[in-house]
Amino acid sequence: MINIYGIGWINDEEYGCIMKGIQVYYKDTAKFDTLSKKGIFSYPFKNFGRLDKLSKMTCYSAALALKDAGIKYSPNQKQDIGIIGTNASGSLQSDINYFKDYLDSGRTLSRGNLFIYTLPTSPLAEAAIHLGLQGPLLYAAGIDKSLMPVMDMAAEMILFDEAPIMLAGMAEENETVYFVLARNSDSKQNILCDFAQAKEILARDLIFSRMIKEFSTLKKEKGRK
């Protein structure tokens, strides 16, 4: 059986972890980019400032998801964990930014730092590099904000032994969430819910804030049992 062991999320005002019950409203006290120095990452993220917004959102939420699941990482540690993500527009905004810079430069060249993020897998790769993930890395194109396809794909990868643990999520420029999926554990204390329960919530197609609230409520109900 596949279970959910942690969820990390961030939007333009807040970030949090479901299992650990963390919810931080940062908008009035910190800038988005400075969150990289506020304990979301377990060690400094080199050149974090050069990442585009989508990559920063992905790295923040993926790191929060691992923290929520109690999975540690370090600069010299590589782990057999995969990551799969989706969104509605791929790397369209980065593509537009790159082409605009190309036009502004007289159609002769554009900044290489913008070119890096013209692939929809780039945010996932940035997260994998920093977090030391060596499992499968995949971007799944979607026409909406549905998490169901990537969750199903992540579960299948685990069942087919492509990776023992998968990060699966959705990254938009204003809201991002990642789930940690893995097989059964001997201890049920660190399990938020099973895969079927998670899919039941996701199938309701809730707005982002409501989805987070539903999983938070699930954690509180589990704690009372």
MDAnalysis code that builds the backbone (N, CA, C; Angstrom):
import MDAnalysis as mda
import numpy as np

u = mda.Universe.empty(675, n_residues=225, atom_resindex=np.repeat(np.arange(225), 3), trajectory=True)
u.add_TopologyAttr("name", ["N", "CA", "C"] * 225)
u.add_TopologyAttr("resid", np.arange(1, 226))
u.add_TopologyAttr("resname", ["MET", "ILE", "ASN", "ILE", "TYR", "GLY", "ILE", "GLY", "TRP", "ILE", "ASN", "ASP", "GLU", "GLU", "TYR", "GLY", "CYS", "ILE", "MET", "LYS", "GLY", "ILE", "GLN", "VAL", "TYR", "TYR", "LYS", "ASP", "THR", "ALA", "LYS", "PHE", "ASP", "THR", "LEU", "SER", "LYS", "LYS", "GLY", "ILE", "PHE", "SER", "TYR", "PRO", "PHE", "LYS", "ASN", "PHE", "GLY", "ARG", "LEU", "ASP", "LYS", "LEU", "SER", "LYS", "MET", "THR", "CYS", "TYR", "SER", "ALA", "ALA", "LEU", "ALA", "LEU", "LYS", "ASP", "ALA", "GLY", "ILE", "LYS", "TYR", "SER", "PRO", "ASN", "GLN", "LYS", "GLN", "ASP", "ILE", "GLY", "ILE", "ILE", "GLY", "THR", "ASN", "ALA", "SER", "GLY", "SER", "LEU", "GLN", "SER", "ASP", "ILE", "ASN", "TYR", "PHE", "LYS", "ASP", "TYR", "LEU", "ASP", "SER", "GLY", "ARG", "THR", "LEU", "SER", "ARG", "GLY", "ASN", "LEU", "PHE", "ILE", "TYR", "THR", "LEU", "PRO", "THR", "SER", "PRO", "LEU", "ALA", "GLU", "ALA", "ALA", "ILE", "HIS", "LEU", "GLY", "LEU", "GLN", "GLY", "PRO", "LEU", "LEU", "TYR", "ALA", "ALA", "GLY", "ILE", "ASP", "LYS", "SER", "LEU", "MET", "PRO", "VAL", "MET", "ASP", "MET", "ALA", "ALA", "GLU", "MET", "ILE", "LEU", "PHE", "ASP", "GLU", "ALA", "PRO", "ILE", "MET", "LEU", "ALA", "GLY", "MET", "ALA", "GLU", "GLU", "ASN", "GLU", "THR", "VAL", "TYR", "PHE", "VAL", "LEU", "ALA", "ARG", "ASN", "SER", "ASP", "SER", "LYS", "GLN", "ASN", "ILE", "LEU", "CYS", "ASP", "PHE", "ALA", "GLN", "ALA", "LYS", "GLU", "ILE", "LEU", "ALA", "ARG", "ASP", "LEU", "ILE", "PHE", "SER", "ARG", "MET", "ILE", "LYS", "GLU", "PHE", "SER", "THR", "LEU", "LYS", "LYS", "GLU", "LYS", "GLY", "ARG", "LYS"])
u.atoms.positions = np.array([
    [0.839, -1.199, 0.000],
    [0.000, 0.000, 0.000],
    [0.874, 1.249, 0.000],
    [0.445, 2.258, -0.745],
    [1.154, 3.525, -0.795],
    [0.520, 4.500, 0.196],
    [1.348, 5.215, 0.935],
    [0.861, 6.188, 1.908],
    [1.454, 7.561, 1.656],
    [0.821, 8.569, 2.262],
    [1.327, 9.933, 2.236],
    [2.028, 10.194, 3.569],
    [3.302, 10.593, 3.497],
    [4.094, 10.787, 4.709],
    [4.371, 12.249, 5.033],
    [4.068, 13.126, 4.107],
    [4.296, 14.539, 4.372],
    [3.801, 15.394, 3.230],
    [3.451, 16.642, 3.548],
    [3.015, 17.609, 2.542],
    [3.640, 18.961, 2.866],
    [4.301, 19.552, 1.872],
    [4.844, 20.889, 2.032],
    [4.204, 21.819, 1.024],
    [3.921, 23.042, 1.434],
    [3.217, 23.957, 0.537],
    [3.653, 25.403, 0.777],
    [3.443, 26.228, -0.241],
    [3.750, 27.648, -0.129],
    [2.898, 28.426, -1.130],
    [2.496, 29.614, -0.740],
    [1.853, 30.540, -1.678],
    [2.490, 31.915, -1.496],
    [1.876, 32.954, -1.993],
    [2.487, 34.281, -1.929],
    [2.384, 34.937, -0.553],
    [1.750, 34.251, 0.396],
    [1.597, 34.827, 1.724],
    [2.034, 33.903, 2.849],
    [1.891, 32.597, 2.647],
    [2.137, 31.637, 3.720],
    [2.906, 30.426, 3.208],
    [3.460, 29.652, 4.143],
    [4.007, 28.343, 3.816],
    [3.784, 27.429, 5.015],
    [3.870, 26.129, 4.774],
    [3.631, 25.234, 5.892],
    [3.906, 23.775, 5.610],
    [3.771, 22.979, 6.670],
    [3.902, 21.518, 6.640],
    [2.677, 20.940, 7.339],
    [2.071, 19.924, 6.762],
    [0.837, 19.365, 7.315],
    [1.090, 18.500, 8.543],
    [1.980, 17.532, 8.443],
    [2.230, 16.608, 9.553],
    [2.769, 17.328, 10.784],
    [3.616, 18.305, 10.583],
    [4.221, 19.034, 11.705],
    [3.354, 20.190, 12.179],
    [2.250, 20.422, 11.492],
    [1.349, 21.481, 11.915],
    [1.933, 22.874, 11.802],
    [2.820, 23.079, 10.839],
    [3.474, 24.380, 10.658],
    [2.688, 25.219, 9.642],
    [2.386, 26.436, 10.008],
    [1.771, 27.387, 9.091],
    [2.310, 28.774, 9.429],
    [3.108, 29.321, 8.528],
    [3.781, 30.599, 8.770],
    [3.277, 31.653, 7.794],
    [2.741, 32.725, 8.336],
    [2.333, 33.863, 7.507],
    [3.533, 34.807, 7.430],
    [4.143, 34.901, 6.268],
    [5.404, 35.633, 6.143],
    [5.278, 36.979, 5.433],
    [4.168, 37.241, 4.800],
    [4.056, 38.395, 3.908],
    [4.410, 39.716, 4.589],
    [4.031, 39.889, 5.858],
    [4.264, 41.160, 6.548],
    [5.635, 41.248, 7.216],
    [6.342, 40.137, 7.292],
    [7.608, 40.137, 8.032],
    [8.829, 39.741, 7.202],
    [8.618, 39.153, 6.052],
    [9.762, 38.684, 5.254],
    [9.426, 38.738, 3.767],
    [10.450, 38.928, 2.954],
    [10.291, 38.887, 1.506],
    [10.405, 37.441, 1.036],
    [9.761, 37.159, -0.068],
    [9.721, 35.795, -0.603],
    [11.118, 35.192, -0.747],
    [12.038, 35.925, -1.367],
    [13.377, 35.386, -1.597],
    [14.145, 35.121, -0.308],
    [13.900, 35.907, 0.729],
    [14.656, 35.745, 1.976],
    [14.219, 34.533, 2.785],
    [13.126, 33.891, 2.367],
    [12.688, 32.685, 3.075],
    [13.733, 31.586, 2.990],
    [14.617, 31.672, 1.991],
    [15.677, 30.660, 1.849],
    [16.617, 30.665, 3.045],
    [16.577, 31.748, 3.832],
    [17.444, 31.866, 5.013],
    [16.665, 31.725, 6.310],
    [15.417, 31.289, 6.222],
    [14.547, 31.214, 7.395],
    [14.332, 29.791, 7.912],
    [15.134, 28.847, 7.472],
    [15.012, 27.490, 7.994],
    [14.221, 26.525, 7.146],
    [13.742, 26.965, 5.988],
    [13.046, 26.027, 5.098],
    [14.028, 24.988, 4.576],
    [15.234, 25.421, 4.207],
    [16.281, 24.508, 3.747],
    [17.185, 24.133, 4.914],
    [17.662, 22.902, 4.905],
    [18.494, 22.444, 6.020],
    [19.931, 22.931, 5.916],
    [20.325, 23.432, 4.757],
    [21.635, 24.050, 4.589],
    [21.531, 25.104, 3.497],
    [22.461, 26.055, 3.433],
    [22.335, 27.166, 2.478],
    [22.183, 26.699, 1.030],
    [21.298, 27.345, 0.323],
    [21.029, 27.031, -1.079],
    [21.899, 27.947, -1.934],
    [22.945, 27.388, -2.523],
    [23.894, 28.170, -3.310],
    [23.214, 28.799, -4.530],
    [23.447, 30.084, -4.719],
    [22.931, 30.825, -5.887],
    [21.405, 30.790, -5.981],
    [20.734, 30.748, -4.846],
    [19.271, 30.694, -4.853],
    [18.670, 31.897, -5.580],
    [19.322, 33.040, -5.474],
    [18.807, 34.257, -6.075],
    [18.692, 34.221, -7.585],
    [19.455, 33.358, -8.247],
    [19.412, 33.311, -9.710],
    [18.257, 32.467, -10.235],
    [17.598, 31.701, -9.377],
    [16.484, 30.853, -9.809],
    [15.294, 31.712, -10.226],
    [14.500, 31.206, -11.177],
    [13.268, 31.909, -11.507],
    [12.225, 31.608, -10.437],
    [11.101, 32.334, -10.476],
    [10.083, 32.223, -9.418],
    [9.539, 30.800, -9.299],
    [9.275, 30.150, -10.413],
    [8.710, 28.807, -10.381],
    [9.676, 27.812, -9.735],
    [10.959, 27.968, -10.012],
    [11.967, 27.087, -9.413],
    [12.060, 27.313, -7.906],
    [11.982, 28.569, -7.496],
    [12.023, 28.863, -6.062],
    [10.820, 28.251, -5.351],
    [9.644, 28.386, -5.954],
    [8.440, 27.810, -5.364],
    [8.565, 26.291, -5.245],
    [9.089, 25.667, -6.297],
    [9.253, 24.213, -6.297],
    [10.231, 23.769, -5.221],
    [11.365, 24.443, -5.127],
    [12.386, 24.080, -4.139],
    [11.884, 24.283, -2.719],
    [11.180, 25.377, -2.476],
    [10.619, 25.620, -1.145],
    [9.665, 24.496, -0.741],
    [8.693, 24.204, -1.586],
    [7.669, 23.226, -1.207],
    [8.214, 21.805, -1.138],
    [9.148, 21.467, -2.015],
    [9.753, 20.130, -1.961],
    [10.556, 19.959, -0.672],
    [11.305, 20.992, -0.285],
    [12.075, 20.932, 0.964],
    [11.142, 20.833, 2.168],
    [10.051, 21.590, 2.140],
    [9.072, 21.527, 3.230],
    [8.417, 20.153, 3.310],
    [8.162, 19.534, 2.162],
    [7.559, 18.200, 2.148],
    [8.494, 17.167, 2.783],
    [9.785, 17.232, 2.439],
    [10.747, 16.308, 3.050],
    [10.840, 16.542, 4.552],
    [10.859, 17.805, 4.956],
    [10.886, 18.126, 6.388],
    [9.670, 17.551, 7.079],
    [8.508, 17.695, 6.437],
    [7.267, 17.201, 7.020],
    [7.287, 15.693, 7.199],
    [7.927, 15.003, 6.263],
    [8.005, 13.540, 6.327],
    [9.165, 13.054, 7.201],
    [9.954, 13.973, 7.735],
    [11.084, 13.587, 8.588],
    [12.255, 13.030, 7.820],
    [12.374, 13.386, 6.538],
    [13.477, 12.907, 5.706],
    [14.571, 13.971, 5.666],
    [15.736, 13.644, 6.197],
    [16.837, 14.595, 6.250],
    [17.671, 14.526, 4.974],
    [18.332, 15.622, 4.654],
    [19.229, 15.668, 3.506],
    [20.386, 16.601, 3.835],
    [21.479, 16.420, 3.145],
    [22.672, 17.223, 3.396],
    [23.453, 17.374, 2.095],
    [24.443, 18.273, 2.049],
    [25.181, 18.525, 0.806],
    [25.865, 17.293, 0.213],
    [26.318, 16.372, 1.059],
    [27.065, 15.207, 0.585],
    [26.234, 13.927, 0.553],
    [24.925, 14.058, 0.734],
    [24.070, 12.880, 0.794],
    [23.201, 12.776, -0.457],
    [23.226, 11.623, -1.101],
    [22.369, 11.348, -2.250],
    [21.369, 10.266, -1.852],
    [20.110, 10.437, -2.256],
    [19.068, 9.508, -1.858],
    [18.245, 9.046, -3.058],
    [17.779, 7.810, -2.975],
    [16.983, 7.222, -4.054],
    [15.534, 7.692, -3.920],
    [15.337, 8.961, -4.184],
    [14.021, 9.588, -4.124],
    [13.762, 10.268, -5.462],
    [12.587, 10.077, -6.013],
    [12.247, 10.702, -7.285],
    [11.354, 11.910, -7.093],
    [11.179, 12.665, -8.145],
    [10.310, 13.840, -8.090],
    [9.578, 13.999, -9.420],
    [8.289, 14.259, -9.323],
    [7.465, 14.471, -10.507],
    [6.552, 15.661, -10.254],
    [6.418, 16.530, -11.240],
    [5.612, 17.725, -11.048],
    [4.788, 18.077, -12.266],
    [3.857, 18.983, -12.058],
    [3.009, 19.448, -13.148],
    [2.593, 20.885, -12.893],
    [2.043, 21.511, -13.896],
    [1.349, 22.793, -13.776],
    [0.564, 23.030, -15.054],
    [-0.100, 24.155, -15.134],
    [-0.971, 24.405, -16.273],
    [-0.256, 25.002, -17.471],
    [0.918, 25.625, -17.248],
    [1.540, 26.379, -18.340],
    [2.979, 25.985, -18.656],
    [3.488, 24.943, -18.034],
    [4.865, 24.540, -18.302],
    [5.844, 25.642, -17.944],
    [6.748, 25.969, -18.863],
    [7.735, 27.029, -18.625],
    [7.405, 28.277, -19.446],
    [6.118, 28.475, -19.738],
    [5.713, 29.545, -20.642],
    [6.220, 30.920, -20.202],
    [6.066, 31.257, -18.915],
    [6.488, 32.581, -18.468],
    [7.982, 32.767, -18.623],
    [8.758, 31.735, -18.328],
    [10.211, 31.814, -18.504],
    [10.569, 31.927, -19.982],
    [9.810, 31.224, -20.831],
    [10.035, 31.330, -22.280],
    [9.783, 32.760, -22.759],
    [8.721, 33.366, -22.247],
    [8.393, 34.747, -22.621],
    [9.484, 35.705, -22.146],
    [9.945, 35.502, -20.909],
    [11.000, 36.364, -20.366],
    [12.283, 36.251, -21.177],
    [12.599, 35.035, -21.594],
    [13.813, 34.819, -22.387],
    [13.707, 35.499, -23.750],
    [12.552, 35.333, -24.409],
    [12.401, 35.921, -25.738],
    [12.361, 37.449, -25.666],
    [11.738, 37.991, -24.618],
    [11.709, 39.440, -24.445],
    [13.128, 39.977, -24.266],
    [13.935, 39.256, -23.490],
    [15.323, 39.674, -23.298],
    [16.103, 39.593, -24.607],
    [15.774, 38.578, -25.410],
    [16.398, 38.432, -26.735],
    [16.059, 39.620, -27.631],
    [14.801, 40.054, -27.600],
    [14.396, 41.213, -28.396],
    [15.067, 42.492, -27.880],
    [15.084, 42.641, -26.544],
    [15.699, 43.826, -25.946],
    [17.199, 43.895, -26.231],
    [17.795, 42.750, -26.511],
    [19.235, 42.697, -26.796],
    [19.534, 42.813, -28.290],
    [18.532, 43.216, -29.066],
    [18.737, 43.430, -30.496],
    [18.720, 42.168, -31.322],
    [18.047, 41.140, -30.822],
    [17.958, 39.848, -31.516],
    [19.333, 39.243, -31.815],
    [20.269, 39.468, -30.938],
    [21.607, 38.905, -31.117],
    [21.928, 37.848, -30.069],
    [21.480, 38.066, -28.851],
    [21.740, 37.107, -27.781],
    [20.787, 37.400, -26.640],
    [20.712, 36.479, -25.706],
    [19.923, 36.672, -24.493],
    [20.698, 36.074, -23.333],
    [20.317, 36.442, -22.132],
    [21.059, 35.973, -20.959],
    [20.899, 34.462, -20.754],
    [22.022, 33.815, -20.568],
    [22.013, 32.369, -20.362],
    [21.241, 31.965, -19.126],
    [21.241, 32.825, -18.108],
    [20.535, 32.501, -16.878],
    [19.027, 32.409, -17.104],
    [18.525, 33.131, -18.107],
    [17.105, 33.018, -18.447],
    [16.841, 31.764, -19.274],
    [17.791, 31.400, -20.107],
    [17.639, 30.224, -20.972],
    [17.509, 28.938, -20.151],
    [18.205, 28.881, -19.021],
    [18.192, 27.684, -18.175],
    [16.772, 27.247, -17.830],
    [15.875, 28.210, -17.651],
    [14.537, 27.898, -17.152],
    [13.472, 27.839, -18.239],
    [13.914, 27.692, -19.482],
    [12.951, 27.552, -20.584],
    [12.513, 26.105, -20.793],
    [12.872, 25.222, -19.895],
    [12.394, 23.838, -19.900],
    [11.530, 23.613, -18.660],
    [10.389, 22.942, -18.779],
    [9.526, 22.740, -17.614],
    [10.128, 21.818, -16.558],
    [11.187, 21.072, -16.910],
    [11.856, 20.212, -15.932],
    [12.881, 20.968, -15.098],
    [13.213, 22.201, -15.468],
    [14.271, 22.939, -14.768],
    [13.982, 23.138, -13.277],
    [12.770, 23.553, -12.876],
    [12.498, 23.686, -11.438],
    [12.684, 22.382, -10.675],
    [12.255, 21.274, -11.284],
    [12.422, 19.962, -10.645],
    [13.898, 19.613, -10.514],
    [14.681, 19.940, -11.535],
    [16.114, 19.654, -11.504],
    [16.810, 20.466, -10.417],
    [16.420, 21.730, -10.256],
    [17.012, 22.564, -9.207],
    [16.730, 21.955, -7.833],
    [15.500, 21.497, -7.636],
    [15.147, 20.870, -6.354],
    [15.931, 19.583, -6.143],
    [16.033, 18.770, -7.190],
    [16.740, 17.494, -7.083],
    [18.215, 17.700, -6.757],
    [18.829, 18.694, -7.358],
    [20.248, 18.965, -7.111],
    [20.468, 19.353, -5.652],
    [19.676, 20.301, -5.162],
    [19.877, 20.766, -3.787],
    [19.522, 19.704, -2.755],
    [18.448, 18.958, -3.010],
    [17.973, 17.971, -2.039],
    [18.665, 16.617, -2.171],
    [19.509, 16.458, -3.184],
    [20.240, 15.208, -3.363],
    [19.368, 14.054, -3.828],
    [18.402, 14.341, -4.684],
    [17.490, 13.298, -5.170],
    [18.061, 12.627, -6.412],
    [18.169, 11.297, -6.380],
    [18.734, 10.561, -7.511],
    [17.733, 9.638, -8.183],
    [16.476, 9.727, -7.802],
    [15.453, 8.889, -8.423],
    [14.942, 9.503, -9.709],
    [13.860, 8.973, -10.263],
    [13.291, 9.490, -11.508],
    [12.884, 10.958, -11.372],
    [13.058, 11.698, -12.454],
    [12.640, 13.111, -12.489],
    [11.787, 13.294, -13.733],
    [10.574, 13.794, -13.540],
    [9.637, 13.847, -14.665],
    [8.678, 15.023, -14.518],
    [8.475, 15.726, -15.631],
    [7.432, 16.751, -15.685],
    [6.276, 16.200, -16.514],
    [5.060, 16.320, -16.001],
    [3.871, 15.851, -16.706],
    [3.043, 17.054, -17.114],
    [2.861, 17.249, -18.415],
    [2.085, 18.385, -18.904],
    [0.617, 18.198, -18.541],
    [-0.022, 19.300, -18.164],
    [-1.434, 19.229, -17.800],
    [-2.190, 20.419, -18.347],
    [-3.489, 20.253, -18.514],
    [-4.303, 21.351, -19.030],
    [-5.006, 22.102, -17.905],
    [-4.866, 21.611, -16.689],
    [-5.452, 22.301, -15.546],
    [-4.533, 22.102, -14.346],
    [-5.051, 22.364, -13.157],
    [-4.229, 22.268, -11.954],
    [-4.432, 20.940, -11.222],
    [-4.872, 19.920, -11.930],
    [-5.147, 18.642, -11.292],
    [-3.863, 17.942, -10.863],
    [-3.873, 17.467, -9.629],
    [-2.742, 16.708, -9.091],
    [-2.900, 15.208, -9.318],
    [-4.081, 14.778, -9.697],
    [-4.366, 13.346, -9.792],
    [-3.406, 12.589, -10.710],
    [-3.130, 13.077, -11.932],
    [-2.237, 12.313, -12.810],
    [-0.839, 12.108, -12.243],
    [-0.237, 13.166, -11.662],
    [1.128, 13.009, -11.143],
    [1.148, 12.152, -9.883],
    [0.084, 12.214, -9.099],
    [0.019, 11.346, -7.917],
    [-0.061, 9.886, -8.347],
    [-0.887, 9.599, -9.360],
    [-1.003, 8.233, -9.868],
    [0.332, 7.740, -10.443],
    [1.009, 8.612, -11.181],
    [2.284, 8.242, -11.781],
    [3.339, 7.987, -10.713],
    [3.352, 8.811, -9.682],
    [4.309, 8.615, -8.588],
    [4.061, 7.291, -7.871],
    [2.799, 6.983, -7.635],
    [2.457, 5.718, -6.968],
    [2.874, 4.520, -7.822],
    [2.650, 4.612, -9.118],
    [3.045, 3.524, -10.017],
    [4.563, 3.331, -10.026],
    [5.315, 4.423, -9.995],
    [6.777, 4.322, -9.966],
    [7.256, 3.584, -8.720],
    [6.569, 3.849, -7.598],
    [6.931, 3.149, -6.364],
    [6.568, 1.673, -6.464],
    [5.388, 1.378, -6.961],
    [4.930, -0.006, -7.076],
    [5.791, -0.820, -8.040],
    [6.345, -0.158, -9.071],
    [7.212, -0.838, -10.036],
    [8.687, -0.745, -9.645],
    [8.933, -0.343, -8.389],
    [10.295, -0.296, -7.824],
    [11.245, 0.636, -8.583],
    [10.710, 1.687, -9.177],
    [11.571, 2.685, -9.811],
    [12.191, 3.613, -8.776],
    [11.535, 3.724, -7.619],
    [12.050, 4.502, -6.497],
    [11.240, 4.125, -5.263],
    [11.875, 4.052, -4.086],
    [11.122, 3.717, -2.875],
    [10.302, 4.882, -2.341],
    [10.711, 6.099, -2.690],
    [10.030, 7.310, -2.232],
    [9.899, 8.269, -3.406],
    [8.739, 8.923, -3.513],
    [8.533, 9.903, -4.579],
    [7.973, 11.197, -4.006],
    [8.450, 12.298, -4.552],
    [7.835, 13.602, -4.334],
    [6.941, 13.879, -5.534],
    [5.697, 14.243, -5.292],
    [4.779, 14.534, -6.392],
    [4.015, 15.805, -6.074],
    [3.916, 16.696, -7.051],
    [3.213, 17.933, -6.751],
    [2.927, 18.811, -7.938],
    [2.432, 19.986, -7.615],
    [2.043, 20.988, -8.592],
    [2.714, 22.300, -8.232],
    [3.286, 22.972, -9.227],
    [3.974, 24.237, -8.968],
    [3.477, 25.322, -9.910],
    [2.771, 26.283, -9.353],
    [2.409, 27.492, -10.059],
    [3.188, 28.645, -9.426],
    [3.209, 29.798, -10.061],
    [4.001, 30.905, -9.545],
    [3.392, 31.558, -8.309],
    [2.149, 31.232, -7.978],
    [1.548, 31.821, -6.783],
    [1.135, 30.791, -5.734],
    [1.249, 29.500, -6.049],
    [0.936, 28.463, -5.071],
    [1.516, 27.118, -5.516],
    [2.127, 26.435, -4.576],
    [2.818, 25.182, -4.887],
    [2.648, 24.198, -3.737],
    [2.488, 22.926, -4.066],
    [2.371, 21.898, -3.039],
    [3.071, 20.627, -3.512],
    [3.751, 19.951, -2.581],
    [4.378, 18.663, -2.877],
    [4.051, 17.653, -1.788],
    [3.829, 16.410, -2.237],
    [3.505, 15.292, -1.358],
    [4.674, 14.311, -1.342],
    [4.896, 13.663, -0.208],
    [5.872, 12.576, -0.107],
    [5.100, 11.264, -0.064],
    [5.349, 10.406, -1.055],
    [4.682, 9.112, -1.147],
    [5.697, 7.994, -0.933],
    [5.286, 6.949, -0.227],
    [6.142, 5.778, -0.027],
    [5.270, 4.592, 0.359],
    [5.875, 3.416, 0.372],
    [5.152, 2.211, 0.765],
    [4.878, 2.216, 2.260],
    [4.155, 1.191, 2.719],
    [3.843, 1.030, 4.133],
    [5.076, 1.097, 5.007],
    [4.908, 1.667, 6.177],
    [5.959, 1.703, 7.184],
    [5.515, 0.859, 8.364],
    [6.493, 0.364, 9.137],
    [6.146, -0.408, 10.330],
    [5.423, 0.460, 11.351],
    [5.761, 1.756, 11.345],
    [5.125, 2.686, 12.268],
    [4.041, 3.477, 11.549],
    [2.867, 3.548, 12.164],
    [1.776, 4.318, 11.578],
    [1.731, 5.745, 12.113],
    [2.638, 6.073, 13.032],
    [2.643, 7.397, 13.624],
    [3.034, 8.466, 12.619],
    [3.866, 8.107, 11.653],
    [4.351, 9.109, 10.706],
    [3.612, 9.078, 9.373],
    [2.450, 8.454, 9.351],
    [1.643, 8.403, 8.134],
    [0.480, 9.389, 8.263],
    [0.333, 10.247, 7.275],
    [-0.804, 11.162, 7.278],
    [-2.073, 10.433, 6.860],
    [-1.982, 9.721, 5.734],
    [-3.138, 8.977, 5.233],
    [-2.671, 8.018, 4.156],
    [-3.540, 7.120, 3.746],
    [-3.174, 6.250, 2.646],
    [-3.484, 6.954, 1.322],
    [-3.020, 6.356, 0.245],
    [-3.126, 6.982, -1.069],
    [-4.585, 7.193, -1.474],
    [-5.437, 6.235, -1.138],
    [-6.854, 6.346, -1.498],
    [-7.511, 7.536, -0.811],
    [-7.167, 7.774, 0.452],
    [-7.725, 8.913, 1.180],
    [-7.279, 10.232, 0.557],
    [-6.012, 10.287, 0.173],
    [-5.484, 11.498, -0.456],
    [-6.198, 11.764, -1.782],
    [-6.396, 10.722, -2.570],
    [-7.062, 10.889, -3.865],
    [-8.519, 11.315, -3.688],
    [-9.140, 10.876, -2.620],
    [-10.526, 11.256, -2.359],
    [-10.642, 12.771, -2.151],
    [-9.666, 13.346, -1.440],
    [-9.653, 14.797, -1.231],
    [-9.333, 15.519, -2.531],
    [-8.325, 15.028, -3.249],
    [-7.916, 15.683, -4.493],
    [-8.999, 15.612, -5.564],
    [-9.804, 14.571, -5.539],
    [-10.861, 14.395, -6.544],
    [-11.952, 15.452, -6.418],
    [-12.004, 16.136, -5.289],
    [-13.022, 17.172, -5.095],
    [-12.679, 18.449, -5.851],
    [-11.454, 18.516, -6.379],
    [-11.027, 19.673, -7.167],
    [-11.207, 20.977, -6.391],
    [-10.694, 20.980, -5.169],
    [-10.825, 22.132, -4.281],
    [-9.844, 23.230, -4.649],
    [-10.162, 24.467, -4.270],
    [-9.177, 25.530, -4.425],
    [-8.018, 25.237, -3.487],
    [-6.862, 25.840, -3.758],
    [-5.634, 25.507, -3.049],
    [-5.785, 25.602, -1.530],
    [-6.282, 26.721, -1.037],
    [-6.386, 26.927, 0.413],
    [-7.309, 25.902, 1.056],
    [-8.374, 25.549, 0.365],
    [-9.312, 24.563, 0.901],
    [-8.689, 23.173, 0.923],
    [-7.917, 22.846, -0.101],
    [-7.238, 21.554, -0.136],
    [-6.283, 21.416, 1.051],
    [-5.501, 22.472, 1.305],
    [-4.568, 22.455, 2.429],
    [-5.331, 22.287, 3.743],
    [-6.443, 22.973, 3.865],
    [-7.249, 22.869, 5.084],
    [-7.794, 21.462, 5.267],
    [-8.198, 20.820, 4.174],
    [-8.731, 19.456, 4.259],
    [-7.669, 18.483, 4.770],
    [-6.446, 18.599, 4.273],
    [-5.383, 17.705, 4.734],
    [-4.979, 18.029, 6.170],
    [-5.021, 19.306, 6.541],
    [-4.717, 19.687, 7.918],
    [-5.762, 19.124, 8.875],
    [-7.016, 19.171, 8.462],
    [-8.100, 18.608, 9.267],
    [-7.933, 17.103, 9.410],
    [-7.525, 16.446, 8.336],
    [-7.278, 15.002, 8.370],
    [-6.203, 14.667, 9.391],
    [-5.153, 15.490, 9.441],
    [-4.070, 15.273, 10.412],
    [-4.592, 15.444, 11.839],
    [-5.416, 16.458, 12.090],
    [-5.951, 16.689, 13.435],
    [-6.846, 15.549, 13.850],
    [-7.660, 15.053, 12.948],
    [-8.558, 13.932, 13.271],
    [-7.751, 12.672, 13.570],
    [-6.669, 12.470, 12.825],
    [-5.796, 11.314, 13.070],
    [-5.178, 11.403, 14.465],
    [-4.830, 12.622, 14.878],
    [-4.199, 12.825, 16.180],
    [-5.126, 12.567, 17.339],
    [-6.436, 12.680, 17.095],
    [-7.399, 12.462, 18.170],
    [-7.769, 10.997, 18.348],
    [-7.377, 10.168, 17.383],
    [-7.733, 8.749, 17.478],
    [-6.806, 7.995, 18.427],
])
